[in-house]
Amino acid sequence: MLRSLFRLITKAQSNQASLNTTVHNTSDIDVINNFAKIAEQWWNPEKEHWLLHCLVPVRMQLIRDCLAPVGKNTSKIQALAGLKVLDVGCGGGLLSEPMARLGAKVTGIDPDSAGISVAIDHALNMGLNIDYQIAAPENLVEKDQYFDAVIASEVIEHVSAKSLFLNALASLLKPGGIIIITTINRTFRSYIQAIVGAEYILRWIPPGTHRWNNFLTPSELTAMLKTISFDVNPALGFIFKPIEKTFTISTNLQMNYALIARKKINHELKEPKINSRERFFLTT
């Protein structure tokens, strides 16, 4: 039964991807439209984005511990003071706001105008100064903007032009800058839990939110980052505790994981090789 369901869902996702063609941007209109439909719920921890709300504390722990040592912080309250941070795929600002509260100068970008509108309104209500823009990473590259750190949290699994995406992120980092990527591993467990369970049985998130074939393994993502001159730390796993509705850092990489990498000082941008699977999933 599970194998039959696997084949049906994978075939449907593959058919959808095959309708797309190779282009020179990283935005997937289907993904944008899906998130736009539920944009008004970004700050409701009981609705479609509740799992992302559960992820915020552990993601912020990782961001704070990683970036605080390179900032100009004078206290734990302003742990990210002096740092220019880019939040890629910021949505309604679930990470942008706590980073701004810690003193970072935050720019949040997302191609979904509905989500950016929600983010702007919420930040104003909270009295936070965050530069939100309706944009993809490549749009900022054209403006010659540079950051101390780039955060791409739960984003790359929605991007099909992954090489183009990572190159754009690398171009936006200052030499020695840090990139933090969190995403979902491509394993049988992630298929059962993130696709079949979360989307089609429990309906925790809207069906079609993820394409299992579009997930990257830690080794694949590490190799891509190394190809474009990053020093990459070993991956860290996130484990979900459904009763407590919390995530904790773990050595288990079967589901969610994070990669932290530093851009080499003598960085020279190179185009990573696109394998056949990735080329198949490039989207409009």
Secondary structure as UniProt FT lines:
FT   HELIX           2..18
FT   HELIX           29..37
FT   HELIX           39..41
FT   TURN            42..43
FT   TURN            45..46
FT   TURN            48..49
FT   HELIX           50..67
FT   HELIX           68..70
FT   TURN            77..82
FT   STRAND          84..88
FT   TURN            91..95
FT   HELIX           96..101
FT   TURN            102..103
FT   STRAND          105..110
FT   HELIX           113..126
FT   STRAND          131..134
FT   HELIX           137..141
FT   TURN            142..144
FT   STRAND          147..153
FT   HELIX           156..158
FT   HELIX           162..172
FT   STRAND          173..184
FT   HELIX           188..190
FT   HELIX           191..201
FT   TURN            207..208
FT   HELIX           212..214
FT   HELIX           218..227
FT   TURN            228..229
FT   STRAND          230..232
FT   STRAND          236..241
FT   TURN            242..245
FT   STRAND          246..250
FT   STRAND          256..263
FT   TURN            265..266
FT   HELIX           276..280
//
